[in-house]
């Protein structure tokens, strides 16, 4: 599994893909948080926080995660190397896990430089350091859980097609539906229990509290369960 993980991670950085994906994510978040006037602009808000990052990231991840994971299986199938890979003495589950972890780690690496935003706000605060560190780090952990789910969905989508563009579109659609689709569907029902149930099937309801720095074991269990569900579906698909 480790050799597959290392191979996939090396593949990301042996060409421009990894650098472009991370660079675009940081460029867009940097512009929206520090340059472009608007509700997410940190200097204009007058508050020493980077809450805008945690509102923007789920939507940017809708594109980032599928872009990272679309090649994981699609490229292997298109190049005809998938059959060769399956002849190695490694189980399908380990192959899937190795590829998934490589994609997720790349997304996490894109998040690491955003800690600089926290440092900037920490220096800008009056007095210096007057920042809610607990809220930031709690929200940051929430983003890691969110990226884990998106990466698992993207890995599954990549296993469905030989075409990377198709894999990207399928992953984008699935990520969007799981993030916001259940909540939209709930609006067509009038029953409170039904609406509550549908809302809690979606990612948004569980991410909302984590984006405020509240780490609830039920929310974390949801993210772990959905990640496991899609990884399990990918293993099932990989056996075909």
C-alpha positions in Angstrom: 0.0 0.0 0.0 2.8 2.4 0.9 4.5 1.9 -2.5 1.2 2.8 -4.3 0.8 5.8 -2.0 4.3 7.0 -2.7 4.0 6.3 -6.5 0.8 8.3 -6.7 2.1 11.2 -4.7 5.3 11.3 -6.8 3.1 11.3 -9.9 1.3 14.4 -8.7 4.5 16.3 -8.3 6.5 14.9 -11.2 4.5 17.1 -13.5 2.7 20.4 -13.1 -0.6 19.0 -11.9 0.0 19.1 -8.1 1.6 22.5 -8.2 -1.1 24.0 -10.4 -4.0 22.6 -8.2 -2.4 23.8 -5.0 -1.4 27.2 -6.5 -4.8 27.9 -7.9 -6.5 27.1 -4.6 -4.1 29.4 -2.6 -4.4 32.1 -5.2 -8.2 32.2 -5.2 -8.5 32.0 -1.4 -5.8 34.7 -1.0 -7.5 37.1 -3.4 -10.9 36.6 -1.9 -9.7 36.9 1.7 -7.2 39.7 1.3 -7.7 41.6 -2.0 -11.2 41.4 -3.5 -13.7 43.6 -1.6 -16.6 41.7 -0.2 -18.1 39.8 2.7 -15.1 37.5 2.9 -12.4 40.2 2.9 -10.5 40.0 6.2 -9.2 43.6 6.4 -12.7 45.0 5.5 -14.5 42.9 8.0 -13.0 44.6 11.0 -12.7 41.3 12.9 -9.6 39.3 13.7 -10.7 36.0 12.2 -10.5 34.1 8.9 -14.0 32.7 9.0 -14.3 33.5 5.2 -11.8 30.7 4.5 -14.1 28.1 6.1 -17.1 29.4 4.1 -15.3 29.5 0.8 -13.3 26.2 1.1 -16.2 23.8 0.7 -17.1 25.4 -2.6 -13.5 25.6 -3.8 -13.0 22.0 -2.8 -15.9 21.0 -5.1 -13.4 21.6 -7.9 -10.1 21.0 -6.1 -10.8 17.5 -4.9 -12.2 16.1 -8.2 -9.3 17.7 -10.1 -6.8 15.9 -7.8 -8.6 12.5 -7.8 -9.9 12.2 -11.3 -6.7 10.5 -12.6 -6.3 8.0 -9.8 -8.1 5.1 -11.6 -9.2 6.6 -14.9 -5.6 7.1 -16.0 -4.7 3.5 -15.1 -7.6 2.1 -17.1 -7.0 4.4 -20.1 -3.3 3.5 -20.2 -4.0 -0.2 -19.8 -1.9 -0.5 -16.6 -4.8 -1.3 -14.3 -4.7 -5.0 -15.3 -0.9 -5.0 -14.6 -1.4 -3.4 -11.2 -4.0 -6.0 -10.2 -1.6 -8.8 -10.8 0.7 -7.5 -8.0 0.4 -9.3 -4.6 -1.6 -6.4 -3.2 -5.3 -6.6 -2.3 -7.8 -4.3 -4.1 -8.6 -2.6 -0.8 -4.9 -1.7 -0.3 -4.7 -0.4 -3.8 -7.7 1.8 -3.3 -6.5 3.0 0.1 -3.0 3.8 -1.2 -4.4 5.9 -4.1 -7.0 7.6 -1.9 -4.5 8.6 0.8 -2.2 10.1 -1.9 -5.1 12.2 -3.2 -6.2 13.3 0.3 -2.7 14.1 1.4 -2.3 16.4 -1.6 -5.5 18.3 -0.7 -4.3 18.5 2.9 -1.0 20.0 1.6 -3.0 22.7 -0.2 -4.5 23.6 3.2 -1.3 23.8 5.2 -0.2 27.2 3.7 -3.5 28.7 4.8 -2.2 28.6 8.4 -0.3 31.8 7.2 -3.7 33.5 7.1 -4.1 32.8 10.8 -0.7 34.1 11.6 -1.5 37.3 9.6 -4.7 37.9 11.5 -2.9 37.1 14.8 -0.4 39.9 14.0 -3.1 42.3 12.9 -5.3 41.9 15.9 -5.5 44.6 18.6 -3.9 43.7 20.9 -1.7 41.3 19.0 -2.7 37.7 19.5 -6.3 38.5 20.3 -7.7 35.7 18.2 -9.9 32.8 19.0 -7.4 30.0 18.4 -9.8 27.3 19.4 -12.3 28.3 16.8 -9.7 28.4 14.0 -8.2 25.1 14.7 -11.6 23.4 15.3 -12.7 24.8 11.9 -9.4 23.7 10.3 -10.0 20.1 11.5 -13.5 20.3 10.1 -12.0 21.2 6.7 -9.7 18.1 6.9 -12.8 15.9 7.5 -14.6 17.6 4.7 -11.7 17.1 2.3 -11.5 13.4 3.3 -15.1 12.9 2.2 -14.7 14.8 -1.1 -11.5 12.9 -1.8 -13.3 9.6 -1.2 -16.1 10.6 -3.5 -13.6 11.7 -6.2 -11.7 8.4 -5.9 -15.0 6.5 -6.4 -15.9 8.6 -9.4 -12.4 8.0 -10.9 -13.1 4.2 -10.7 -16.3 4.6 -12.8 -14.7 5.8 -16.1 -11.6 5.7 -18.2 -12.1 9.3 -19.1 -10.6 11.8 -16.6 -13.0 14.6 -17.6 -16.0 12.3 -17.1 -14.6 11.3 -13.7 -14.1 15.0 -12.8 -17.7 15.9 -13.7 -19.2 12.9 -11.9 -17.1 13.7 -8.8 -18.2 17.4 -8.9 -21.9 16.4 -9.2 -21.7 13.9 -6.4 -19.7 16.2 -4.1 -22.3 19.0 -4.7 -25.2 16.7 -4.1 -23.8 15.3 -0.9 -22.9 18.8 0.3 -26.0 20.7 -0.5 -28.4 18.4 -2.5 -30.1 16.8 0.5 -30.8 20.2 2.1 -32.3 21.4 -1.2 -34.4 18.2 -1.4 -35.7 18.8 2.1 -37.3 22.1 1.1 -39.8 20.1 -1.0 -41.2 18.6 2.2 -43.2 20.2 4.9 -42.7 17.7 7.7 -40.2 18.8 10.2 -38.9 15.3 10.9 -38.4 14.6 7.2 -36.6 17.8 6.6 -34.4 17.2 9.6 -33.6 13.7 8.4 -32.7 14.8 4.9 -30.6 17.7 6.2 -28.6 15.4 8.3 -27.9 13.1 5.4 -26.0 15.9 3.8 -22.5 17.2 4.5 -23.5 20.8 5.0 -25.5 20.2 8.2 -22.5 18.5 9.8 -19.9 20.9 8.5 -21.7 24.0 9.6 -21.1 23.4 13.3 -17.5 22.3 12.7 -16.9 25.5 10.6 -17.6 27.4 13.8 -15.0 25.4 15.7 -17.5 23.0 17.4 -16.2 19.4 17.2 -19.0 17.0 17.9 -18.4 13.3 17.8 -21.6 12.8 15.8 -20.4 15.0 13.1 -17.0 13.4 13.0 -18.6 9.9 12.9 -20.7 11.1 9.9 -17.6 12.1 8.0 -15.9 8.8 8.8 -18.9 6.8 7.8 -19.4 8.6 4.4 -15.7 8.3 3.6 -15.8 4.6 4.4 -19.0 4.2 2.3 -17.4 5.6 -0.8 -14.1 3.8 -0.3 -16.0 0.6 0.1 -17.9 1.3 -3.1 -14.5 1.9 -4.8 -13.1 -1.4 -3.7 -16.3 -3.1 -5.0 -15.9 -1.3 -8.3 -12.2 -2.2 -8.5 -13.0 -5.9 -8.3 -14.9 -5.7 -11.5 
